[in-house]
Amino acid sequence: MDPVTAGALVTAVNAAVSGAGGEAGRRALDSLGALARRALRRGEDGTADDPGPVVIPRDDAERLRRLAELLAERARQDPDFGRDLAAWMRRYGAADGEDETSTVYNTVSGDAHITGPVIQGRDFNGPISFGGR
């Protein structure tokens, strides 16, 4: 099994977040939150601490990177956790086209202000035109 790296985990989280508008995205983030809670529950001295709910910082790149580094380190320390985290990445983080049948959920949300056409999708081929300007 390849070791889990923080960069690969961030990429997987970003791939999962792209579907966060739907039920599958919510499940992916909830599942990763449970893994993060499990990793954070073990204190540095080996005691069990309850970190409470873990929210994946999907809109904060720096916090997401720090969480990914922590999870990757836990994966190196605990082979069982590493296998579970790698399984999560395979299931939810197919960012590199490994899963050609995956569903894509495109959203425009938050403070977005759209003043023109928007194209969202997956695997575009060929030219895209919005008419004659």
DSSP file with accessible surface (Angstrom, degrees, kcal/mol):
  #  RESIDUE AA STRUCTURE BP1 BP2  ACC     N-H-->O    O-->H-N    N-H-->O    O-->H-N    TCO  KAPPA ALPHA  PHI   PSI    X-CA   Y-CA   Z-CA
    1    1 A M              0   0  146      0, 0.0     3,-0.1     0, 0.0    82,-0.0   0.000 360.0 360.0 360.0 132.3    0.0    0.0    0.0
    2    2 A D        -     0   0  141      1,-0.1     2,-0.1    84,-0.0    84,-0.0  -0.495 360.0-105.1 -70.2 143.3    1.3    3.4   -0.9
    3    3 A P        -     0   0   96      0, 0.0     2,-0.4     0, 0.0    -1,-0.1  -0.373  33.6-112.4 -68.7 148.0    1.7    5.8    2.0
    4    4 A V        -     0   0   12     68,-0.2     2,-0.3    67,-0.1    72,-0.1  -0.667  34.2-159.3 -79.6 130.1   -0.9    8.6    2.3
    5    5 A T     >  -     0   0   71     -2,-0.4     4,-2.3     1,-0.1     5,-0.2  -0.819  25.5-123.3-109.8 155.0    0.6   12.0    1.7
    6    6 A A  H  > S+     0   0   20     -2,-0.3     4,-2.7     1,-0.2     5,-0.2   0.906 112.4  52.4 -60.7 -42.3   -0.9   15.3    2.8
    7    7 A G  H  > S+     0   0   49      1,-0.2     4,-2.3     2,-0.2    -1,-0.2   0.919 110.3  47.0 -61.9 -43.5   -0.9   16.6   -0.8
    8    8 A A  H  > S+     0   0   40      2,-0.2     4,-2.4     1,-0.2    -1,-0.2   0.890 112.3  51.2 -65.8 -36.4   -2.8   13.6   -2.1
    9    9 A L  H  X S+     0   0    2     -4,-2.3     4,-2.8     2,-0.2    -2,-0.2   0.922 108.5  50.3 -68.0 -41.6   -5.2   13.9    0.8
   10   10 A V  H  X S+     0   0   32     -4,-2.7     4,-2.7     2,-0.2    -2,-0.2   0.934 111.4  49.7 -60.4 -43.0   -5.9   17.6    0.0
   11   11 A T  H  X S+     0   0   79     -4,-2.3     4,-2.2     1,-0.2    -2,-0.2   0.926 111.5  48.5 -61.3 -42.5   -6.5   16.7   -3.6
   12   12 A A  H  X S+     0   0    4     -4,-2.4     4,-2.5     2,-0.2    -2,-0.2   0.906 111.1  49.8 -65.1 -41.5   -8.9   13.9   -2.6
   13   13 A V  H  X S+     0   0    2     -4,-2.8     4,-3.1     2,-0.2    -2,-0.2   0.935 110.5  50.3 -63.3 -43.3  -10.8   16.3   -0.2
   14   14 A N  H  X S+     0   0   80     -4,-2.7     4,-1.4     1,-0.2    -2,-0.2   0.898 110.7  49.7 -62.5 -37.8  -11.1   18.9   -3.0
   15   15 A A  H  < S+     0   0   22     -4,-2.2     4,-0.4    -5,-0.2    -1,-0.2   0.923 113.3  46.2 -65.6 -41.7  -12.4   16.2   -5.3
   16   16 A A  H >< S+     0   0    7     -4,-2.5     3,-1.5     1,-0.2    -2,-0.2   0.899 108.4  56.3 -67.0 -39.2  -14.9   15.1   -2.7
   17   17 A V  H >< S+     0   0   31     -4,-3.1     3,-2.6     1,-0.3     4,-0.3   0.826  92.0  70.3 -64.3 -29.7  -15.9   18.7   -2.0
   18   18 A S  T 3< S+     0   0   66     -4,-1.4    -1,-0.3     1,-0.3     3,-0.3   0.791 106.0  41.0 -60.4 -21.2  -16.8   19.2   -5.6
   19   19 A G  T X  S+     0   0    9     -3,-1.5     3,-1.8    -4,-0.4     6,-1.2   0.268  82.5 110.1-104.0  11.5  -19.7   17.0   -4.9
   20   20 A A  T <   +     0   0   20     -3,-2.6    -1,-0.2     5,-0.3    -2,-0.1   0.666  64.6  70.3 -66.5 -14.7  -20.5   18.5   -1.5
   21   21 A G  T 3  S+     0   0   62     -4,-0.3    -1,-0.3    -3,-0.3     2,-0.1   0.759 100.0  54.2 -72.5 -20.2  -23.7   20.0   -2.8
   22   22 A G  S <> S-     0   0   17     -3,-1.8     4,-2.0    83,-0.1     5,-0.2  -0.452 101.0 -95.0-106.7 179.7  -25.3   16.6   -3.0
   23   23 A E  H  > S+     0   0   95      1,-0.2     4,-2.5     2,-0.2     5,-0.2   0.882 121.3  56.0 -62.5 -39.1  -25.8   13.7   -0.7
   24   24 A A  H  > S+     0   0   33      1,-0.2     4,-2.2     2,-0.2    -1,-0.2   0.910 107.8  48.5 -63.7 -39.9  -22.7   11.9   -1.9
   25   25 A G  H  > S+     0   0    2     -6,-1.2     4,-2.4     2,-0.2    -5,-0.3   0.907 110.4  50.9 -66.3 -40.4  -20.5   15.0   -1.0
   26   26 A R  H  X S+     0   0  112     -4,-2.0     4,-2.7    -7,-0.4     5,-0.2   0.934 110.7  49.0 -62.7 -43.3  -22.1   15.3    2.4
   27   27 A R  H  X S+     0   0  105     -4,-2.5     4,-2.7     1,-0.2    -1,-0.2   0.902 109.8  52.6 -62.8 -39.8  -21.4   11.6    3.1
   28   28 A A  H  X S+     0   0    2     -4,-2.2     4,-2.3     2,-0.2    -2,-0.2   0.938 112.9  43.0 -62.0 -46.2  -17.8   12.0    2.0
   29   29 A L  H  X S+     0   0   21     -4,-2.4     4,-2.5     2,-0.2    -2,-0.2   0.900 114.3  50.4 -69.0 -38.6  -17.2   15.0    4.3
   30   30 A D  H  X S+     0   0   87     -4,-2.7     4,-2.1    -5,-0.2    -2,-0.2   0.918 111.3  49.5 -62.8 -42.0  -19.0   13.3    7.2
   31   31 A S  H  X S+     0   0   43     -4,-2.7     4,-2.0    -5,-0.2    -2,-0.2   0.915 112.1  46.7 -64.8 -42.5  -16.9   10.1    6.7
   32   32 A L  H  X S+     0   0    1     -4,-2.3     4,-2.9     1,-0.2    -1,-0.2   0.896 109.1  55.9 -67.4 -36.2  -13.7   12.1    6.6
   33   33 A G  H  X S+     0   0    8     -4,-2.5     4,-2.7     1,-0.2    -2,-0.2   0.903 106.3  50.6 -60.4 -40.3  -14.8   14.0    9.7
   34   34 A A  H  X S+     0   0   62     -4,-2.1     4,-2.2     2,-0.2    -1,-0.2   0.909 111.3  48.2 -64.7 -40.5  -15.3   10.7   11.5
   35   35 A L  H  X S+     0   0   17     -4,-2.0     4,-2.4     2,-0.2    -2,-0.2   0.923 112.0  49.2 -64.5 -42.4  -11.8    9.6   10.5
   36   36 A A  H  X S+     0   0    0     -4,-2.9     4,-2.8     2,-0.2     5,-0.2   0.922 110.0  51.3 -63.6 -41.2  -10.4   12.9   11.6
   37   37 A R  H  X S+     0   0   68     -4,-2.7     4,-1.8     1,-0.2    -1,-0.2   0.919 109.6  50.7 -61.0 -42.6  -12.2   12.6   14.9
   38   38 A R  H  X S+     0   0   82     -4,-2.2     4,-0.7     1,-0.2    -1,-0.2   0.917 112.6  46.1 -61.4 -41.9  -10.7    9.1   15.3
   39   39 A A  H  < S+     0   0    5     -4,-2.4     3,-0.5     1,-0.2    -2,-0.2   0.896 115.6  45.6 -68.2 -39.6   -7.2   10.5   14.6
   40   40 A L  H  < S+     0   0   58     -4,-2.8    -1,-0.2     1,-0.2    -2,-0.2   0.716  98.0  72.9 -77.2 -20.8   -7.6   13.4   17.0
   41   41 A R  H  < S+     0   0   97     -4,-1.8     8,-4.4    -5,-0.2     2,-0.7   0.832  81.3  79.9 -63.9 -33.4   -9.1   11.3   19.7
   42   42 A R  B  < S-A   48   0A  90     -4,-0.7     6,-0.2    -3,-0.5     5,-0.1  -0.659  79.8-143.4 -80.8 114.8   -5.7    9.7   20.5
   43   43 A G    >   -     0   0    7      4,-3.8     3,-2.0    -2,-0.7    -2,-0.1  -0.236  26.2-103.2 -71.0 165.0   -3.7   12.2   22.6
   44   44 A E  T 3  S+     0   0  168      1,-0.3    -1,-0.1     2,-0.1    -2,-0.0   0.819 123.8  51.6 -59.0 -30.6    0.0   12.6   22.2
   45   45 A D  T 3  S-     0   0  124      2,-0.1    -1,-0.3     1,-0.0     3,-0.1   0.340 124.5-102.2 -91.0   8.4    0.6   10.6   25.4
   46   46 A G  S <  S+     0   0   52     -3,-2.0    -2,-0.1     1,-0.3     2,-0.1   0.387  80.8 131.2  90.1  -4.5   -1.6    7.7   24.1
   47   47 A T        -     0   0   65     -5,-0.1    -4,-3.8     1,-0.1     2,-0.6  -0.427  63.8-107.8 -79.1 159.6   -4.7    8.6   26.2
   48   48 A A  B     -A   42   0A  84     -6,-0.2     2,-0.4    -2,-0.1    -6,-0.2  -0.775  38.7-179.7 -92.2 117.9   -8.1    8.9   24.6
   49   49 A D        -     0   0   86     -8,-4.4     0, 0.0    -2,-0.6     0, 0.0  -0.902  26.3-131.5-111.1 147.2   -9.4   12.5   24.3
   50   50 A D        -     0   0  113     -2,-0.4    -9,-0.1     1,-0.1   -12,-0.1  -0.874  18.2-172.6-100.0 108.2  -12.7   13.4   22.8
   51   51 A P        -     0   0   52      0, 0.0    -1,-0.1     0, 0.0   -13,-0.0   0.557  31.7-137.3 -76.2  -6.3  -12.2   16.2   20.3
   52   52 A G        -     0   0   18    -15,-0.1   -11,-0.0     2,-0.1     0, 0.0  -0.298  58.2  -9.1  76.0-170.3  -15.9   16.7   19.7
   53   53 A P        -     0   0  121      0, 0.0     2,-0.5     0, 0.0   -19,-0.0  -0.299  66.8-146.1 -61.0 142.2  -17.3   17.3   16.3
   54   54 A V        -     0   0   34    -24,-0.1     2,-0.5   -21,-0.0   -17,-0.1  -0.962   8.4-161.4-113.7 120.7  -14.7   17.7   13.5
   55   55 A V        -     0   0  115     -2,-0.5   -25,-0.1   -19,-0.1   -26,-0.0  -0.892  21.9-126.6-101.1 126.3  -15.6   20.1   10.7
   56   56 A I        -     0   0   15     -2,-0.5     2,-2.6     1,-0.1     3,-0.2  -0.623  17.7-135.3 -73.0 121.4  -13.5   19.7    7.5
   57   57 A P    >   +     0   0   13      0, 0.0     3,-1.6     0, 0.0     7,-0.4  -0.337  43.8 157.1 -78.1  66.9  -12.1   23.1    6.7
   58   58 A R  T 3  S+     0   0  102     -2,-2.6     3,-0.1     1,-0.3   -41,-0.0   0.728  70.9  47.8 -68.3 -21.3  -12.9   22.9    3.0
   59   59 A D  T 3  S+     0   0  146     -3,-0.2     2,-0.5     1,-0.2    -1,-0.3   0.319 101.9  69.3-100.6   7.8  -13.0   26.6    2.4
   60   60 A D    <>  -     0   0   63     -3,-1.6     4,-2.7     1,-0.1     5,-0.2  -0.877  61.8-169.6-129.4  96.1   -9.7   27.3    4.3
   61   61 A A  H  > S+     0   0   82     -2,-0.5     4,-2.5     1,-0.2     5,-0.2   0.861  85.5  50.4 -57.7 -40.1   -6.8   25.9    2.3
   62   62 A E  H  > S+     0   0   87      2,-0.2     4,-2.3     1,-0.2    -1,-0.2   0.938 113.4  43.9 -67.2 -46.2   -4.2   26.4    5.1
   63   63 A R  H  > S+     0   0  119      2,-0.2     4,-2.5     1,-0.2    -2,-0.2   0.897 113.4  52.4 -65.7 -36.9   -6.3   24.7    7.8
   64   64 A L  H  X S+     0   0    6     -4,-2.7     4,-2.8    -7,-0.4    -2,-0.2   0.929 109.2  49.6 -64.1 -42.2   -7.2   21.9    5.3
   65   65 A R  H  X S+     0   0   89     -4,-2.5     4,-2.5    -5,-0.2    -2,-0.2   0.929 111.2  49.1 -62.6 -42.9   -3.4   21.4    4.6
   66   66 A R  H  X S+     0   0  124     -4,-2.3     4,-2.2     2,-0.2    -1,-0.2   0.915 112.4  47.8 -64.2 -41.1   -2.6   21.3    8.3
   67   67 A L  H  X S+     0   0   26     -4,-2.5     4,-2.8     2,-0.2     5,-0.2   0.928 111.2  51.2 -63.8 -43.5   -5.4   18.7    8.9
   68   68 A A  H  X S+     0   0    2     -4,-2.8     4,-2.7     1,-0.2    -2,-0.2   0.905 109.4  50.5 -61.0 -40.7   -4.2   16.7    5.9
   69   69 A E  H  X S+     0   0   86     -4,-2.5     4,-2.3     2,-0.2    -1,-0.2   0.921 111.1  48.8 -62.8 -42.2   -0.7   16.7    7.4
   70   70 A L  H  X S+     0   0   61     -4,-2.2     4,-2.5     2,-0.2    -2,-0.2   0.936 113.4  46.3 -63.0 -45.7   -2.0   15.5   10.7
   71   71 A L  H  X S+     0   0    1     -4,-2.8     4,-2.3     1,-0.2    -2,-0.2   0.897 111.7  51.2 -66.0 -39.4   -4.0   12.7    9.2
   72   72 A A  H  X S+     0   0    1     -4,-2.7     4,-1.7    -5,-0.2    -1,-0.2   0.905 110.5  49.6 -64.1 -39.1   -1.1   11.6    7.0
   73   73 A E  H  X S+     0   0   80     -4,-2.3     4,-1.9     2,-0.2    -2,-0.2   0.926 110.5  49.4 -65.3 -43.8    1.2   11.5   10.0
   74   74 A R  H  X S+     0   0   19     -4,-2.5     4,-2.4     1,-0.2     8,-0.3   0.887 107.8  55.6 -60.8 -38.0   -1.4    9.4   11.9
   75   75 A A  H  < S+     0   0   12     -4,-2.3     7,-0.4     1,-0.2    -1,-0.2   0.877 107.5  49.0 -63.1 -36.3   -1.6    7.1    8.9
   76   76 A R  H  < S+     0   0  139     -4,-1.7    -1,-0.2     1,-0.2    -2,-0.2   0.867 115.8  43.8 -69.8 -34.6    2.1    6.6    9.1
   77   77 A Q  H  < S+     0   0   86     -4,-1.9    -2,-0.2     1,-0.2    -1,-0.2   0.794 119.6  40.1 -79.4 -31.8    1.9    5.9   12.8
   78   78 A D     X  -     0   0   48     -4,-2.4     4,-2.8    -5,-0.2    -1,-0.2  -0.898  63.4-165.8-127.1 101.2   -1.1    3.6   12.7
   79   79 A P  H  > S+     0   0   78      0, 0.0     4,-2.4     0, 0.0     5,-0.2   0.844  91.1  54.1 -57.3 -35.8   -1.3    1.1    9.8
   80   80 A D  H  > S+     0   0   91      2,-0.2     4,-2.1     1,-0.2     5,-0.2   0.934 111.4  44.7 -64.5 -44.6   -5.0    0.4   10.5
   81   81 A F  H  > S+     0   0    3      1,-0.2     4,-2.9     2,-0.2     5,-0.2   0.918 111.1  55.2 -63.3 -40.9   -5.9    4.1   10.3
   82   82 A G  H  X S+     0   0    3     -4,-2.8     4,-2.6    -7,-0.4    -2,-0.2   0.906 107.6  48.6 -59.1 -41.4   -3.7    4.4    7.2
   83   83 A R  H  X S+     0   0  118     -4,-2.4     4,-2.3     2,-0.2    -1,-0.2   0.919 112.6  48.5 -64.8 -41.3   -5.7    1.7    5.5
   84   84 A D  H  X S+     0   0   70     -4,-2.1     4,-2.1     2,-0.2    -2,-0.2   0.904 112.7  47.5 -66.7 -39.4   -9.0    3.3    6.4
   85   85 A L  H  X S+     0   0    0     -4,-2.9     4,-2.4     2,-0.2    -2,-0.2   0.922 111.8  50.0 -68.0 -41.1   -7.8    6.7    5.2
   86   86 A A  H  X S+     0   0   10     -4,-2.6     4,-2.4    -5,-0.2    -2,-0.2   0.899 109.7  51.9 -63.4 -37.9   -6.5    5.2    1.9
   87   87 A A  H  X S+     0   0   39     -4,-2.3     4,-2.4     2,-0.2    -1,-0.2   0.901 108.2  51.4 -65.0 -39.6   -9.8    3.5    1.4
   88   88 A W  H  X>S+     0   0    7     -4,-2.1     4,-3.1     1,-0.2     5,-0.5   0.936 109.8  50.0 -60.7 -44.0  -11.6    6.8    2.0
   89   89 A M  H  X5S+     0   0   33     -4,-2.4     4,-1.8     1,-0.2    -2,-0.2   0.898 111.4  47.9 -62.8 -41.1   -9.4    8.4   -0.7
   90   90 A R  H  <5S+     0   0  160     -4,-2.4    -1,-0.2     1,-0.2    -2,-0.2   0.901 117.4  42.8 -65.2 -39.0  -10.1    5.6   -3.1
   91   91 A R  H  <5S+     0   0  169     -4,-2.4    -2,-0.2    -5,-0.2     3,-0.2   0.919 132.6  14.2 -74.5 -45.0  -13.8    5.9   -2.5
   92   92 A Y  H  <5S+     0   0   40     -4,-3.1    -3,-0.2    -5,-0.2    -2,-0.2   0.629 116.1  62.8-109.4 -16.5  -14.3    9.6   -2.4
   93   93 A G     << +     0   0   12     -4,-1.8     2,-2.5    -5,-0.5     3,-0.3  -0.110  49.5 144.1-110.6  38.2  -11.3   11.3   -3.9
   94   94 A A    >   +     0   0   24      1,-0.2     3,-0.6    -3,-0.2     5,-0.2  -0.433  17.2 145.7 -76.1  74.9  -11.0   10.1   -7.5
   95   95 A A  T 3   +     0   0   52     -2,-2.5    -1,-0.2     1,-0.2   -83,-0.0   0.688  59.4  62.1 -85.2 -18.4   -9.7   13.4   -8.7
   96   96 A D  T 3  S-     0   0  113     -3,-0.3    -1,-0.2     1,-0.0    -2,-0.1   0.193 119.5 -95.8 -99.7  19.9   -7.5   12.0  -11.4
   97   97 A G  S <  S+     0   0   25     -3,-0.6     3,-0.2     2,-0.1    -2,-0.1   0.610  82.6 133.7  84.4  10.0  -10.1   10.4  -13.5
   98   98 A E  S    S+     0   0  134      1,-0.2     2,-0.9     2,-0.1     3,-0.1   0.857  71.6  51.4 -61.2 -34.1   -9.7    6.9  -12.0
   99   99 A D    >   +     0   0   62     -5,-0.2     3,-1.5     1,-0.1    -1,-0.2  -0.791  66.2 177.8-108.1  92.4  -13.5    6.6  -11.7
  100  100 A E  T 3  S+     0   0  127     -2,-0.9    -1,-0.1     1,-0.3    -2,-0.1   0.633  79.2  53.6 -70.9 -12.7  -14.9    7.5  -15.1
  101  101 A T  T 3  S+     0   0  126     -3,-0.1    -1,-0.3     2,-0.1    -2,-0.0   0.350  79.1 127.4-103.2   6.3  -18.5    6.8  -13.9
  102  102 A S    <   -     0   0   43     -3,-1.5     2,-0.3     1,-0.1     0, 0.0  -0.258  61.6-116.0 -67.0 151.8  -18.5    9.2  -10.9
  103  103 A T        -     0   0   98      2,-0.0     2,-0.5   -84,-0.0    -1,-0.1  -0.675  23.7-148.8 -86.0 139.2  -21.2   11.8  -10.5
  104  104 A V        -     0   0   50     -2,-0.3     2,-0.6    18,-0.0   -85,-0.1  -0.938   7.2-164.8-111.8 130.3  -20.1   15.4  -10.7
  105  105 A Y        -     0   0   82     -2,-0.5     2,-0.4   -87,-0.2   -84,-0.2  -0.961   8.8-167.6-113.8 111.1  -22.1   18.1   -8.7
  106  106 A N        +     0   0   67     -2,-0.6     2,-0.3   -87,-0.1    14,-0.1  -0.851  11.3 177.2 -99.4 135.3  -21.2   21.6   -9.8
  107  107 A T        -     0   0   79     -2,-0.4     2,-0.5   -89,-0.1   -87,-0.0  -0.968  28.0-157.5-137.3 151.6  -22.4   24.5   -7.7
  108  108 A V        +     0   0   70     -2,-0.3     2,-0.2     4,-0.1     6,-0.0  -0.995  44.5 139.0-120.7 118.5  -22.2   28.2   -7.6
  109  109 A S    >   +     0   0   89     -2,-0.5     3,-1.1     4,-0.0     2,-0.2  -0.807  26.8  42.2-148.1-173.5  -22.7   29.3   -4.1
  110  110 A G  T 3  S-     0   0   73     -2,-0.2    -2,-0.0     1,-0.2     0, 0.0  -0.442 120.1 -15.8  70.6-132.7  -21.7   31.6   -1.3
  111  111 A D  T 3  S+     0   0  169     -2,-0.2    -1,-0.2     2,-0.1     2,-0.0   0.158  92.4 145.0 -92.4  18.3  -21.1   35.2   -2.2
  112  112 A A    <   -     0   0   55     -3,-1.1     2,-0.5     1,-0.1    -4,-0.1  -0.317  30.5-167.7 -61.8 136.4  -20.8   34.4   -6.0
  113  113 A H        -     0   0  160     -4,-0.0     2,-0.5    -2,-0.0    -1,-0.1  -0.932   7.7-159.6-126.8 105.9  -22.1   37.1   -8.3
  114  114 A I        +     0   0   87     -2,-0.5     4,-0.1     1,-0.1    -6,-0.0  -0.745  20.1 169.8 -92.7 126.1  -22.5   35.8  -11.8
  115  115 A T        +     0   0  128     -2,-0.5    -1,-0.1     2,-0.1     3,-0.0   0.379  66.2  18.9-114.3   1.4  -22.6   38.4  -14.6
  116  116 A G  S    S-     0   0   36      1,-0.1     0, 0.0     0, 0.0     0, 0.0  -0.853 101.8 -42.4-152.3-171.9  -22.3   36.1  -17.6
  117  117 A P        -     0   0   85      0, 0.0     2,-0.4     0, 0.0    -2,-0.1  -0.218  48.0-156.1 -62.4 149.9  -22.6   32.5  -18.8
  118  118 A V        -     0   0   72     -4,-0.1     2,-0.5    -3,-0.0    -4,-0.0  -0.995   4.2-162.6-127.9 134.4  -21.3   29.7  -16.6
  119  119 A I        +     0   0   71     -2,-0.4     2,-0.4     2,-0.0     9,-0.0  -0.980  15.0 170.5-117.3 126.8  -20.3   26.3  -17.8
  120  120 A Q        +     0   0   82     -2,-0.5     2,-0.3   -14,-0.1   -14,-0.1  -0.989  25.3  90.6-131.9 143.9  -20.0   23.5  -15.3
  121  121 A G        -     0   0   30     -2,-0.4     2,-0.3   -16,-0.1     3,-0.1  -0.979  60.8 -82.2 169.3-155.2  -19.5   19.8  -16.0
  122  122 A R  S    S+     0   0   69     -2,-0.3    -2,-0.0     1,-0.1   -18,-0.0  -0.997  88.2   8.2-146.2 143.6  -16.9   17.1  -16.5
  123  123 A D  S    S-     0   0  101     -2,-0.3     2,-0.2     1,-0.2    -1,-0.1   0.927  71.1-166.2  55.8  56.0  -14.8   16.0  -19.4
  124  124 A F        -     0   0  110     -3,-0.1     2,-0.4     4,-0.0    -1,-0.2  -0.512   6.0-173.1 -71.5 141.7  -15.4   18.7  -22.0
  125  125 A N        +     0   0  154     -2,-0.2     0, 0.0     2,-0.1     0, 0.0  -1.000  45.9   6.3-136.4 133.9  -14.4   18.0  -25.5
  126  126 A G  S    S-     0   0   61     -2,-0.4     2,-0.0     2,-0.0    -2,-0.0  -0.176  98.2 -33.4  89.3 176.5  -14.4   20.5  -28.4
  127  127 A P        -     0   0  136      0, 0.0     2,-0.4     0, 0.0    -2,-0.1  -0.313  47.4-149.7 -74.7 155.0  -15.2   24.1  -28.6
  128  128 A I        -     0   0   87     -4,-0.1     2,-0.4    -2,-0.0    -2,-0.0  -0.993  17.6-176.7-123.4 131.2  -17.7   25.9  -26.4
  129  129 A S        -     0   0  100     -2,-0.4     3,-0.1     1,-0.1     0, 0.0  -0.976  26.3-164.9-132.6 144.4  -19.6   29.0  -27.8
  130  130 A F        -     0   0  130      1,-0.5     2,-0.1    -2,-0.4    -1,-0.1   0.064  64.3 -84.5-109.4  20.7  -22.1   31.4  -26.3
  131  131 A G        -     0   0   50      2,-0.1     2,-0.9     1,-0.0    -1,-0.5  -0.428  69.5 -34.3 104.4-179.4  -23.2   32.8  -29.6
  132  132 A G              0   0   90     -2,-0.1    -3,-0.0    -3,-0.1    -1,-0.0  -0.654 360.0 360.0 -86.7 104.2  -21.9   35.5  -31.9
  133  133 A R              0   0  286     -2,-0.9    -2,-0.1     0, 0.0    -3,-0.0  -0.917 360.0 360.0-114.9 360.0  -20.3   38.4  -30.1
